[in-house]
Amino acid sequence: MAASAEPTAAGKPYVSGFVSILGRPNVGKSTLLNAFLGRKLAIVSDKPQTTRTRIQGVLHLEGGQIVFLDTPGILQSESLIHKRMMKEVRAALDGLDLVLFVADAAEPFTEKDRQAVRLLDGIATPALLLLNKIDLVSNKAALLPLMDDYRRLERFEELIPVSALTGEGLEEVREAVLARLPEGPQYYPEDYLTDQPERFFAAEIIREKVL
């Protein structure tokens, strides 16, 4: 049961909410989730579609609580397993407070990226764009055309360049998320990190090594 939360030390209301991490395969969604939480919860691999279930990770901050949902990568396919994954992606959008849409900053904008963003069509949930892997971009000015491509879609409230590996930009993301979450209760106690049992992560570690 969610517990009521007292105002923060700064006198600001305590905020809380549910945030989904979306994006095409291999853009670093699982790495970002792990970076936000400071430990590995989601399997990381170079192979696409290694995330096969939503993993809930809870970030406890002084000003509030962020409940993250990590989802499979967005991929167009007619196979049954991919259809099931896309069903999970769409289910993750229901009842959310915010979407973090992750894109690869080291890759050019393509029609597949445009189609991926269309997954957000028809939902009122606000979204931020995280351009991940900026550590792979030596000339940061090269990001400007890519950011313009995404701005033209008129779907994102804010675009934030980040690196899940170096941590660059992650504090800005935390602040942007907290600024958009509603005043709410502390859904989970301070020592709660995920909804997955230990045996699930043991199986994930084995699968990651195989991949």
N, CA and C of each residue as an Amber inpcrd file, in Angstrom:
protein
   633
   0.8440000  -1.1880000   0.0000000   0.0000000   0.0000000   0.0000000
   0.8780000   1.2360000   0.0000000   0.5190000   2.2540000  -0.7810000
   1.2980000   3.4740000  -0.8510000   1.1800000   4.2360000   0.4520000
   2.3150000   4.7810000   0.8980000   2.3360000   5.5440000   2.1320000
   2.3380000   7.0240000   1.8040000   1.6370000   7.8110000   2.6530000
   1.6600000   9.2520000   2.4430000   3.0530000   9.7610000   2.7310000
   3.4530000  10.8030000   2.0260000   4.8020000  11.3290000   2.1710000
   4.7550000  12.7530000   2.6860000   5.6940000  13.0770000   3.5840000
   5.7980000  14.4190000   4.1200000   6.4770000  15.3240000   3.1020000
   6.2750000  16.6460000   3.2060000   6.9920000  17.5710000   2.3270000
   8.4950000  17.3810000   2.4650000   9.2350000  17.7190000   1.4260000
  10.6840000  17.5540000   1.4410000  11.3240000  18.5670000   2.3740000
  12.6500000  18.3880000   2.5930000  13.3880000  19.2870000   3.4730000
  13.3180000  20.7250000   2.9710000  13.2040000  20.8850000   1.6560000
  13.1330000  22.2270000   1.0710000  11.7170000  22.8040000   1.1500000
  10.7860000  22.0420000   1.7320000   9.4220000  22.5180000   1.8630000
   8.5640000  22.2880000   0.6450000   9.1040000  21.6360000  -0.3700000
   8.3480000  21.3670000  -1.5910000   7.5190000  20.0960000  -1.4230000
   6.3920000  19.9890000  -2.1180000   5.5750000  18.7710000  -2.0320000
   6.3470000  17.5550000  -2.5530000   6.0790000  16.4150000  -1.9590000
   6.6750000  15.1500000  -2.4100000   5.9530000  14.7250000  -3.6790000
   6.7220000  14.3330000  -4.7050000   6.1210000  13.9170000  -5.9700000
   6.4470000  12.4540000  -6.2430000   5.5940000  11.8150000  -7.0190000
   5.8310000  10.4080000  -7.3690000   5.0510000  10.0760000  -8.6310000
   5.5250000   9.0460000  -9.3410000   4.8140000   8.6520000 -10.5420000
   5.5130000   7.5550000 -11.3020000   4.8740000   7.1410000 -12.3890000
   5.3510000   6.0170000 -13.1860000   5.8740000   6.5130000 -14.5290000
   7.0850000   6.0680000 -14.8680000   7.7890000   6.5280000 -16.0620000
   8.1870000   5.3220000 -16.8950000   7.8950000   5.3620000 -18.1920000
   8.2630000   4.2610000 -19.0750000   9.4250000   4.6680000 -19.9640000
  10.3690000   3.7560000 -20.1440000  11.5200000   3.9700000 -21.0130000
  11.2570000   3.2340000 -22.3230000  11.1130000   3.9840000 -23.4240000
  10.8030000   3.4100000 -24.7260000  11.8910000   3.7410000 -25.7360000
  11.9180000   2.9930000 -26.8330000  12.8670000   3.2740000 -27.9020000
  13.1040000   2.0530000 -28.7650000  13.7770000   2.2680000 -29.8850000
  14.1130000   1.1640000 -30.7730000  15.1550000   0.2620000 -30.1160000
  15.3680000  -0.9560000 -30.6470000  16.3610000  -1.8680000 -30.0610000
  17.7690000  -1.2650000 -30.0720000  18.5160000  -1.5960000 -29.0400000
  19.9430000  -1.2500000 -28.9510000  20.2330000   0.2450000 -28.8670000
  19.2920000   1.0180000 -28.3550000  19.5740000   2.4390000 -28.1430000
  20.0670000   2.6990000 -26.7220000  20.0600000   1.6540000 -25.8810000
  20.5980000   1.7850000 -24.5300000  19.5640000   1.9640000 -23.4440000
  18.3430000   1.4800000 -23.6620000  17.2900000   1.6390000 -22.6610000
  17.6280000   0.9240000 -21.3600000  18.0520000  -0.3270000 -21.4580000
  18.3750000  -1.0940000 -20.2570000  19.5830000  -0.5050000 -19.5360000
  20.5780000  -0.0510000 -20.3010000  21.7510000   0.5740000 -19.6970000
  21.3520000   1.8470000 -18.9610000  20.4310000   2.6060000 -19.5310000
  19.9510000   3.8180000 -18.8770000  19.2330000   3.5030000 -17.5710000
  18.3680000   2.4980000 -17.6000000  17.6640000   2.1070000 -16.3830000
  18.6580000   1.7330000 -15.2980000  19.6540000   0.9270000 -15.6650000
  20.6680000   0.5220000 -14.6950000  21.4420000   1.7280000 -14.1700000
  21.7330000   2.6970000 -15.0540000  22.4780000   3.8900000 -14.6480000
  21.6530000   4.7490000 -13.6920000  20.3770000   4.8970000 -13.9630000
  19.5130000   5.6790000 -13.0820000  19.4680000   5.0790000 -11.6810000
  19.3730000   3.7530000 -11.6230000  19.2040000   3.0790000 -10.3400000
  20.5170000   2.7960000  -9.6330000  21.6410000   2.9030000 -10.3590000
  22.9330000   2.6770000  -9.7360000  23.2910000   1.2200000  -9.5730000
  22.5490000   0.3230000 -10.1990000  22.8650000  -1.1050000 -10.1630000
  22.1710000  -1.7850000 -11.3380000  22.6090000  -3.0100000 -11.6590000
  22.0570000  -3.7040000 -12.8190000  20.7460000  -4.4110000 -12.4710000
  19.6820000  -3.9860000 -13.1500000  18.3960000  -4.6720000 -13.0430000
  17.9790000  -5.2570000 -14.3770000  18.3750000  -4.6080000 -15.4740000
  17.9550000  -5.0340000 -16.8100000  19.1360000  -5.6070000 -17.5670000
  18.8950000  -6.6820000 -18.3160000  19.9400000  -7.3410000 -19.0820000
  20.4280000  -6.4210000 -20.1970000  21.7480000  -6.4010000 -20.4090000
  22.3640000  -5.5600000 -21.4310000  23.1090000  -6.4510000 -22.4110000
  22.8170000  -6.2970000 -23.7030000  23.4650000  -7.0950000 -24.7320000
  23.4510000  -6.3290000 -26.0400000  24.4040000  -6.6540000 -26.9330000
  24.4270000  -6.0330000 -28.2560000  23.3260000  -6.5800000 -29.1540000
  22.7690000  -7.7230000 -28.7910000  21.7040000  -8.3060000 -29.6040000
  20.3820000  -7.5970000 -29.3240000  19.5750000  -7.3410000 -30.3820000
  18.2950000  -6.6710000 -30.1660000  17.3090000  -7.5600000 -29.4260000
  16.3480000  -6.8800000 -28.7610000  15.2350000  -7.5630000 -28.0910000
  15.6840000  -8.4770000 -26.9610000  16.6810000  -8.0670000 -26.1870000
  17.0870000  -8.8880000 -25.0490000  16.1990000  -8.6370000 -23.8380000
  15.4830000  -7.5210000 -23.8030000  14.5330000  -7.2660000 -22.7260000
  13.1980000  -7.8760000 -23.1120000  12.7700000  -8.9020000 -22.4070000
  11.5510000  -9.6180000 -22.7830000  10.4210000  -9.4450000 -21.7720000
  10.6410000  -8.6760000 -20.7470000   9.5840000  -8.4310000 -19.7780000
   9.7700000  -7.0450000 -19.1970000   8.6820000  -6.4120000 -18.8020000
   8.8140000  -5.1090000 -18.1620000   9.4720000  -5.2860000 -16.8020000
  10.4790000  -4.5090000 -16.5280000  11.1740000  -4.5770000 -15.2490000
  10.9450000  -3.2720000 -14.5150000  10.3800000  -3.3600000 -13.3540000
  10.0850000  -2.1740000 -12.5860000  11.2630000  -1.8630000 -11.6740000
  11.8050000  -0.6760000 -11.8010000  12.8770000  -0.2260000 -10.9240000
  12.4430000   1.0460000 -10.2350000  12.6890000   1.1540000  -8.9440000
  12.2240000   2.3000000  -8.1720000  13.4130000   3.1500000  -7.7420000
  13.3770000   4.4190000  -8.1290000  14.4310000   5.3570000  -7.7560000
  13.9110000   6.2410000  -6.6310000  14.5970000   6.1870000  -5.4820000
  14.2070000   6.9640000  -4.3110000  15.0630000   8.2260000  -4.2390000
  14.4170000   9.3760000  -4.2920000  15.1120000  10.6530000  -4.2200000
  14.5520000  11.4730000  -3.0620000  15.2930000  12.4980000  -2.6680000
  14.8310000  13.3270000  -1.5560000  13.4990000  13.9940000  -1.8750000
  13.3280000  14.3730000  -3.1360000  12.1160000  15.0940000  -3.4920000
  10.9840000  14.2370000  -4.0010000  11.2210000  12.9370000  -4.1310000
  10.1480000  12.1070000  -4.6480000  10.5940000  10.7080000  -5.0110000
   9.7140000   9.9970000  -5.6800000   9.9670000   8.6040000  -6.0430000
   9.5750000   8.3950000  -7.5090000  10.5260000   7.8370000  -8.2830000
  10.2910000   7.5660000  -9.6970000  10.2380000   6.0600000  -9.8970000
   9.1350000   5.5750000 -10.4450000   8.9820000   4.1520000 -10.7230000
   9.1870000   3.9490000 -12.2240000  10.2950000   3.2870000 -12.5840000
  10.6550000   3.0860000 -13.9880000  10.1380000   1.7540000 -14.5110000
   9.6760000   1.7690000 -15.7540000   9.3280000   0.5480000 -16.4610000
  10.2440000   0.4370000 -17.6700000  10.9830000  -0.6500000 -17.7790000
  11.8540000  -0.8920000 -18.9280000  11.1200000  -1.8330000 -19.8630000
  11.1060000  -1.5150000 -21.1560000  10.3120000  -2.2890000 -22.1080000
  11.1760000  -2.8500000 -23.2220000  10.6810000  -3.8500000 -23.9600000
  11.4060000  -4.3320000 -25.1430000  11.5550000  -3.2210000 -26.1670000
  12.5510000  -3.3370000 -27.0230000  12.7640000  -2.3430000 -28.0690000
  11.6320000  -2.3430000 -29.0770000  11.3860000  -1.1820000 -29.6710000
  10.3380000  -1.0520000 -30.6790000  10.8400000  -1.6200000 -31.9950000
  10.1670000  -2.6310000 -32.5070000  10.6090000  -3.2830000 -33.7350000
   9.3930000  -3.7120000 -34.5430000   9.4170000  -3.4100000 -35.8380000
   8.3240000  -3.8200000 -36.7210000   8.5870000  -5.2340000 -37.2300000
   7.6930000  -6.1480000 -36.9080000   7.8540000  -7.5300000 -37.3350000
   6.5100000  -8.2310000 -37.2380000   6.3460000  -9.2630000 -38.0420000
   5.1030000 -10.0290000 -38.0260000   5.2110000 -11.2780000 -37.1630000
   6.3780000 -11.5340000 -36.5900000   6.5350000 -12.7470000 -35.7940000
   5.7240000 -12.6420000 -34.5070000   5.3320000 -13.7840000 -33.9820000
   4.4790000 -13.8250000 -32.7990000   5.1700000 -13.2180000 -31.5910000
   6.4640000 -13.5220000 -31.4230000   7.1710000 -13.0210000 -30.2460000
   7.2930000 -11.5010000 -30.2930000   7.5260000 -10.9430000 -31.4930000
   7.6350000  -9.4950000 -31.5990000   6.2830000  -8.8250000 -31.3870000
   5.2070000  -9.4630000 -31.8560000   3.8730000  -8.9170000 -31.6140000
   3.5800000  -8.8970000 -30.1150000   4.0240000  -9.9430000 -29.4290000
   3.8140000  -9.9940000 -27.9830000   4.6020000  -8.8800000 -27.2990000
   5.8300000  -8.6510000 -27.7730000   6.6470000  -7.5990000 -27.1800000
   6.0190000  -6.2270000 -27.3960000   5.5020000  -5.9900000 -28.5960000
   4.8780000  -4.7050000 -28.8750000   3.6060000  -4.5170000 -28.0530000
   2.9290000  -5.6070000 -27.7520000   1.7660000  -5.5330000 -26.8780000
   2.1970000  -5.0680000 -25.4980000   3.3540000  -5.5530000 -25.0400000
   3.8800000  -5.1210000 -23.7510000   4.2560000  -3.6460000 -23.7850000
   4.8310000  -3.2150000 -24.9070000   5.2070000  -1.8080000 -25.0380000
   3.9740000  -0.9260000 -24.9060000   2.9140000  -1.2700000 -25.6260000
   1.6930000  -0.4590000 -25.5760000   1.0390000  -0.5240000 -24.2000000
   1.1090000  -1.6800000 -23.5660000   0.5510000  -1.8090000 -22.2200000
   1.2950000  -0.9140000 -21.2390000   2.5920000  -0.7220000 -21.4950000
   3.4080000   0.1010000 -20.6060000   3.0160000   1.5700000 -20.6680000
   2.3070000   1.9590000 -21.7300000   1.9220000   3.3570000 -21.8830000
   0.6800000   3.7170000 -21.0810000  -0.0620000   2.7120000 -20.6420000
  -1.3200000   2.9600000 -19.9450000  -1.0800000   3.4850000 -18.5320000
  -1.7310000   4.5500000 -18.2090000  -1.6850000   5.0710000 -16.8530000
  -0.3530000   5.6480000 -16.4330000   0.4610000   6.0660000 -17.3920000
   1.7800000   6.6060000 -17.0620000   1.7280000   8.1040000 -16.8060000
   2.7370000   8.5840000 -16.1020000   2.8880000  10.0180000 -15.8910000
   3.8470000  10.6380000 -16.8960000   4.7760000   9.8270000 -17.4320000
   5.7810000  10.3680000 -18.3400000   6.4170000   9.2430000 -19.1420000
   6.8110000   9.5520000 -20.3810000   7.5580000   8.6200000 -21.2220000
   8.9370000   9.2000000 -21.4880000   9.9670000   8.3810000 -21.3000000
  11.3220000   8.7320000 -21.7120000  11.6000000   7.9590000 -22.9950000
  11.6330000   8.6540000 -24.1140000  11.8720000   8.0130000 -25.4030000
  13.3570000   8.1280000 -25.7120000  14.0250000   6.9870000 -25.8810000
  15.4790000   6.9580000 -26.0560000  15.8300000   6.7440000 -27.5240000
  16.7640000   7.5470000 -28.0280000  17.2630000   7.4090000 -29.3960000
  18.7850000   7.3830000 -29.3670000  19.3830000   6.8270000 -30.4150000
  20.8350000   6.6960000 -30.5150000  21.4170000   7.9600000 -31.1390000
  22.1840000   8.7080000 -30.3630000  22.7690000   9.9590000 -30.8490000
  23.8560000   9.7360000 -31.8840000  24.3870000   8.5190000 -31.9380000
  25.4840000   8.2320000 -32.8640000  24.9980000   7.7450000 -34.2220000
  23.6700000   7.6300000 -34.3860000  23.1010000   7.1490000 -35.6420000
  22.2350000   8.2310000 -36.2800000  22.1940000   8.3090000 -37.6120000
  21.3610000   9.3170000 -38.2770000  19.8740000   9.0110000 -38.1240000
  19.0630000  10.0430000 -38.2250000  17.6150000   9.9070000 -38.1470000
  17.1000000   9.2150000 -39.4080000  16.2360000   8.2100000 -39.2360000
  15.6940000   7.4610000 -40.3680000  14.1740000   7.3650000 -40.2690000
  13.5730000   6.8100000 -41.2990000  12.1310000   6.6090000 -41.2960000
  11.7160000   5.6530000 -40.1820000  12.5810000   4.7070000 -39.8310000
  12.2740000   3.7890000 -38.7320000  12.1580000   4.5430000 -37.4090000
  12.9810000   5.5780000 -37.2400000  12.8780000   6.3990000 -36.0300000
  11.5470000   7.1450000 -36.0090000  11.1640000   7.6730000 -37.1690000
   9.8870000   8.3800000 -37.2610000   8.7230000   7.4410000 -36.9170000
   8.7720000   6.2130000 -37.4360000   7.7230000   5.2370000 -37.1590000
   7.7070000   4.8470000 -35.6860000   8.8800000   4.7740000 -35.0780000
   8.9480000   4.4180000 -33.6600000   8.2630000   5.4750000 -32.8030000
   8.4860000   6.7350000 -33.1320000   7.8550000   7.8180000 -32.3740000
   6.3410000   7.7730000 -32.5260000   5.8610000   7.2670000 -33.6510000
   4.4140000   7.1880000 -33.8890000   3.7160000   6.2660000 -32.8940000
   4.4850000   5.4430000 -32.1870000   3.8950000   4.6020000 -31.1470000
   3.2420000   5.4700000 -30.0690000   3.7020000   6.7130000 -29.9750000
   3.1600000   7.6300000 -28.9760000   1.8920000   8.3270000 -29.4530000
   1.5260000   8.1300000 -30.7210000   0.3130000   8.7580000 -31.2520000
  -0.9140000   8.2920000 -30.4760000  -1.7860000   9.2210000 -30.1730000
  -3.0400000   8.8550000 -29.5410000  -2.9990000   8.7550000 -28.0350000
  -1.8450000   8.9890000 -27.4260000  -1.7830000   8.9800000 -25.9660000
  -1.4550000  10.3850000 -25.4840000  -2.0010000  10.7330000 -24.3300000
  -1.8090000  12.0830000 -23.8010000  -0.5790000  12.1910000 -22.9130000
   0.0510000  11.0740000 -22.6310000   1.2110000  11.0680000 -21.7380000
   2.3320000  11.9360000 -22.3020000   2.8500000  12.8890000 -21.5230000
   3.9670000  13.7060000 -22.0080000   5.2160000  12.8610000 -22.2010000
   6.1110000  13.3310000 -23.0740000   7.3150000  12.5560000 -23.3830000
   8.5370000  13.4600000 -23.4800000   9.6670000  12.9380000 -23.0140000
  10.9680000  13.5810000 -23.1750000  11.8010000  12.7140000 -24.1040000
  12.6360000  13.3370000 -24.9150000  13.5450000  12.5870000 -25.7810000
  14.9340000  12.5900000 -25.1700000  15.5060000  11.4010000 -24.9810000
  16.8740000  11.2630000 -24.4960000  17.7400000  10.7880000 -25.6480000
  18.6690000  11.6220000 -26.0940000  19.6170000  11.2270000 -27.1330000
  20.8020000  10.5750000 -26.4430000  20.7950000   9.2570000 -26.4120000
  21.8000000   8.4930000 -25.6760000  23.0530000   8.2390000 -26.5230000
  24.1200000   7.8410000 -25.8610000  25.4060000   7.4950000 -26.4780000
  26.1470000   8.7160000 -27.0240000  25.9820000   9.8750000 -26.3690000
  26.7160000  11.0510000 -26.8380000  28.2110000  10.9180000 -26.5930000
  28.6020000   9.9320000 -25.7780000  30.0320000   9.6760000 -25.5840000
  30.6730000   9.1580000 -26.8640000  29.8630000   8.6730000 -27.8010000
  30.3760000   8.1800000 -29.0830000  30.4240000   9.2760000 -30.1460000
  29.9440000  10.4620000 -29.8020000  29.9060000  11.5770000 -30.7570000
  31.0030000  12.5710000 -30.3890000  32.0790000  12.5990000 -31.1590000
  33.2120000  13.4750000 -30.8470000  32.8870000  14.9400000 -31.1210000
  32.1540000  15.2000000 -32.1870000  31.7680000  16.5680000 -32.5390000
  30.3210000  16.7970000 -32.1160000  30.1370000  17.4260000 -30.9550000
  28.7900000  17.5950000 -30.4130000  27.9030000  18.4590000 -31.3070000
  28.5020000  19.2880000 -32.1660000  27.7030000  20.0970000 -33.0920000
  26.9340000  19.2140000 -34.0640000  27.4230000  17.9850000 -34.2550000
  26.7520000  17.0500000 -35.1560000  25.3950000  16.6140000 -34.6050000
  25.1490000  16.8570000 -33.3120000  23.8680000  16.4920000 -32.7110000
  22.7460000  17.4440000 -33.1220000  23.0990000  18.6600000 -33.5230000
  22.0810000  19.6790000 -33.7970000  21.1120000  19.2800000 -34.9050000
  21.5840000  18.7740000 -36.0640000  20.6260000  18.3440000 -37.0960000
  19.7210000  17.2110000 -36.6190000  20.2770000  16.2870000 -35.8300000
  19.4810000  15.1780000 -35.3060000  18.3980000  15.6960000 -34.3650000
  18.7670000  16.6390000 -33.5060000  17.7880000  17.2200000 -32.5860000
  16.6960000  17.9570000 -33.3540000  17.0760000  18.6200000 -34.4410000
  16.0780000  19.3140000 -35.2670000  15.1000000  18.3210000 -35.8980000
  15.6240000  17.1610000 -36.3290000  14.7560000  16.1360000 -36.9200000
  13.6800000  15.7040000 -35.9310000  14.0690000  15.5120000 -34.6710000
  13.1040000  15.0780000 -33.6630000  12.1800000  16.2220000 -33.2440000
  12.7020000  17.4450000 -33.2030000  11.8450000  18.5800000 -32.8470000
  10.7120000  18.7550000 -33.8510000  11.0110000  18.4880000 -35.1140000
   9.9940000  18.6600000 -36.1510000   8.8130000  17.7080000 -35.9700000
   9.0070000  16.6430000 -35.2050000   7.9080000  15.7100000 -34.9390000
   6.9040000  16.2930000 -33.9530000   7.3190000  17.3350000 -33.2210000
   6.4530000  18.0490000 -32.2850000   5.7830000  17.1120000 -31.2800000
   6.5530000  16.1760000 -30.7540000   5.9990000  15.2260000 -29.7850000
   6.6710000  15.3090000 -28.4200000   7.8400000  15.9140000 -28.3530000
   8.6140000  15.8830000 -27.1110000   8.6640000  17.2520000 -26.4370000
   8.4510000  17.2500000 -25.1330000   8.4990000  18.4890000 -24.3690000
   9.9300000  18.9960000 -24.2040000  10.8690000  18.0800000 -24.1950000
  12.2680000  18.4690000 -23.9920000  13.1770000  17.4170000 -24.6120000
  14.3190000  17.8520000 -25.1510000  15.3270000  16.9500000 -25.7090000
  16.5870000  17.0710000 -24.8650000  17.0770000  15.9330000 -24.3580000
  18.2310000  15.9570000 -23.4630000  19.2920000  14.9800000 -23.9640000
  20.4750000  15.4570000 -24.3600000  21.5800000  14.5580000 -24.7210000
  22.1380000  13.8990000 -23.4590000  22.3400000  12.5790000 -23.5080000
  22.8270000  11.8520000 -22.3340000  23.8170000  10.7650000 -22.7440000
  24.5140000  10.2580000 -21.7500000  25.3420000   9.0650000 -21.9250000
  25.1010000   8.1470000 -20.7400000  24.5090000   6.9890000 -21.0030000
  24.2640000   6.0240000 -19.9350000  25.5720000   5.4750000 -19.3810000
  26.6230000   5.4590000 -20.2050000  27.9070000   4.9040000 -19.7730000
  28.6830000   5.8650000 -18.8860000  28.7130000   7.1510000 -19.2420000
  29.4900000   8.1250000 -18.4680000  28.6540000   8.8540000 -17.4280000
  27.3400000   8.8050000 -17.5650000  26.4640000   9.5070000 -16.6340000
  26.1510000  10.9330000 -17.0360000  26.7320000  11.4000000 -18.1340000
  26.4950000  12.7710000 -18.5770000  25.0130000  12.9820000 -18.8960000
  24.4510000  14.0370000 -18.3460000  23.0650000  14.3870000 -18.6150000
  22.0370000  13.6990000 -17.7360000  22.4380000  12.7070000 -16.9410000
  21.4540000  11.9480000 -16.1620000  20.8270000  12.7830000 -15.0520000
  21.6150000  13.6690000 -14.4410000  21.0570000  14.5210000 -13.3910000
  20.0190000  15.4710000 -13.9770000  20.2830000  15.9590000 -15.1730000
  19.3120000  16.8250000 -15.8490000  18.0160000  16.0630000 -16.1180000
  18.1460000  14.7870000 -16.4740000  16.9480000  13.9690000 -16.7110000
  16.1660000  13.7880000 -15.4190000  16.8590000  13.4790000 -14.3240000
  16.1710000  13.3030000 -13.0340000  15.3830000  14.5580000 -12.6690000
  16.0220000  15.7180000 -12.8380000  15.3500000  16.9740000 -12.5050000
  14.1510000  17.2160000 -13.4200000  14.3050000  16.8940000 -14.7070000
  13.2090000  17.0850000 -15.6580000  12.0320000  16.1700000 -15.3340000
  12.3380000  14.9450000 -14.9040000  11.2820000  13.9970000 -14.5480000
  10.5480000  14.4660000 -13.2950000  11.3010000  14.8090000 -12.2500000
  10.6820000  15.2520000 -10.9980000   9.8090000  16.4840000 -11.2150000
  10.2420000  17.3680000 -12.1110000   9.4830000  18.5940000 -12.3720000
   8.1370000  18.3080000 -13.0190000   7.9970000  17.1340000 -13.6260000
   6.7650000  16.7980000 -14.3430000   5.8810000  15.8020000 -13.6060000
   6.3640000  15.2280000 -12.5170000   5.5540000  14.2650000 -11.7740000
   4.5800000  14.9950000 -10.8590000   3.4090000  14.4180000 -10.6510000
   2.4260000  15.0520000  -9.7740000   2.7640000  14.8330000  -8.3060000
   2.2080000  15.6720000  -7.4730000   2.3230000  15.4450000  -6.0340000
   1.6400000  14.1210000  -5.7210000   2.3180000  13.2640000  -4.9530000
   1.7570000  11.9430000  -4.7050000   2.4150000  11.2380000  -3.5460000
   1.9690000  10.0150000  -3.2740000   2.4700000   9.2640000  -2.1220000
   3.7910000   8.5670000  -2.4240000   4.3830000   8.0300000  -1.4010000
   5.5400000   7.1470000  -1.5680000   4.9710000   5.7510000  -1.8110000
   5.0220000   5.3040000  -3.0720000   4.3980000   4.0370000  -3.4360000
   5.1050000   2.8360000  -2.8120000   6.4190000   2.9210000  -2.6760000
   7.2010000   1.7870000  -2.1820000   8.1450000   2.2480000  -1.0780000
   8.4510000   1.3660000  -0.1170000   9.3860000   1.7260000   0.9580000
  10.7940000   1.9650000   0.4230000  11.6350000   2.6070000   1.2350000
  12.9690000   3.0190000   0.8090000  13.8370000   1.8540000   0.3440000
  13.6280000   0.6660000   0.9060000  14.4820000  -0.4710000   0.5610000
  13.9340000  -1.2810000  -0.6200000  12.8450000  -0.8140000  -1.2250000
  12.2370000  -1.5310000  -2.3570000  12.8780000  -1.0550000  -3.6460000
  13.3450000  -2.0070000  -4.4790000  14.0430000  -1.6390000  -5.7060000
  13.3530000  -2.1390000  -6.9660000  12.7340000  -3.3270000  -6.9050000
  12.1400000  -3.9040000  -8.1090000  11.0290000  -4.8750000  -7.7470000
  10.1840000  -5.1900000  -8.7450000   9.0960000  -6.1300000  -8.5120000
   9.4430000  -7.5470000  -8.9430000  10.6710000  -7.7600000  -9.4110000
  11.0780000  -9.0780000  -9.8860000  11.7660000  -9.8750000  -8.7710000
  11.4580000 -11.1720000  -8.6560000  12.0940000 -12.0010000  -7.6260000
  13.5590000 -12.2700000  -7.9450000  14.3210000 -12.6590000  -6.9320000
  15.7520000 -12.9100000  -7.1120000  16.0130000 -13.9830000  -8.1660000
  15.1560000 -15.0020000  -8.2340000  15.3850000 -16.0790000  -9.2010000
  15.2690000 -15.5610000 -10.6330000  14.4590000 -14.5070000 -10.8450000
  14.3450000 -13.9190000 -12.1790000  15.6830000 -13.3310000 -12.5930000
  16.3430000 -12.5990000 -11.7070000  17.6140000 -11.9750000 -12.0500000
  18.7240000 -13.0020000 -12.2020000  18.6390000 -14.1030000 -11.4510000
  19.6210000 -15.1730000 -11.6280000  19.5210000 -15.7370000 -13.0390000
  18.2880000 -15.9320000 -13.5130000  18.0820000 -16.4320000 -14.8740000
  18.5390000 -15.4090000 -15.9050000  18.3310000 -14.1100000 -15.6350000
  18.7430000 -13.0580000 -16.5600000  20.2600000 -12.9960000 -16.6870000
  20.9660000 -13.1700000 -15.5710000  22.4310000 -13.1480000 -15.6030000
  22.9580000 -14.2760000 -16.4760000  22.3580000 -15.4570000 -16.3310000
  22.7650000 -16.6020000 -17.1530000  22.4780000 -16.3210000 -18.6190000
  21.3090000 -15.7440000 -18.9180000  20.9410000 -15.4720000 -20.3100000
  21.8470000 -14.4060000 -20.9210000  22.2400000 -13.4190000 -20.1260000
  23.1260000 -12.3720000 -20.6290000  24.4790000 -12.9510000 -21.0240000
  24.9870000 -13.8870000 -20.2130000  26.2830000 -14.5020000 -20.5270000
  26.1970000 -15.3290000 -21.8050000  25.0630000 -15.9920000 -22.0070000
  24.8740000 -16.7850000 -23.2240000  24.8140000 -15.8780000 -24.4400000
  24.1350000 -14.7260000 -24.3040000  23.9950000 -13.7860000 -25.4120000
  25.3160000 -13.1070000 -25.7280000
